[in-house]
């Protein structure tokens, strides 16, 4: 058995509706600019040739209902409400027509973003890591199994801050469907159980401050909640 210089961090996992066991997180992939109206509000055009991705480390995961500190190094911390899907079986170079079979379930998610750092990196054509791969920035609700959720499309996706609606759209507004995302990503990675894919956010993103309370929902899924605490 291997010995370690210090105790390794415990694996993070997401609750699953109807199961006592939880879903362990292996990787977190995120799709950028997957709603046309959100791309427009960010001042960029949608790349319709193929989806594009960034990642968050699994340690960025935090459960719904948490209170997180306002992150260091930022003065413009944004919410992004998203549909997350989780992989249930290995998938490599899988066809779009078969991609749904690799999806174990779905959840509400928040991609919390240091927008000022992301935009500064984008302006210099640098990676987005400081803006996106932020501690406590991958918030995920309880997973609902795919067969219980049904076909992705007509469901409303909604977010409010302190009770005021900020984002309101439908999953049919996704540019790249969940099947297309899984198929495309599997061209570059051996997807496997434990992989979480956050599918992008609709228009209406904006800043939060300490004391704010976020509530997000997608019809048919467990809702998501997050409170913003003071800066450390």
Secondary structure, DSSP 8 states (H G I E B T S, - for coil): ----SS------EE-BTT-SS-EE--EEEEEES-SHHHHHHTT-----SS-EEEEE-GGGEEETTEEEE--TT-S-EEE-EEEEEEE-S-BSS--GGGGGGGEEEEEEEEE-EEHHHHHHHHHTT--SHHHHS-TT-EEE--BEEHHHH-SSSS-EEEEEETTEEEEEEEGGG-SS-HHHHHHHHTTTS-B-TTEEEEEEE-S--EEE-TT-EEEEEETTS--EEEEEE---
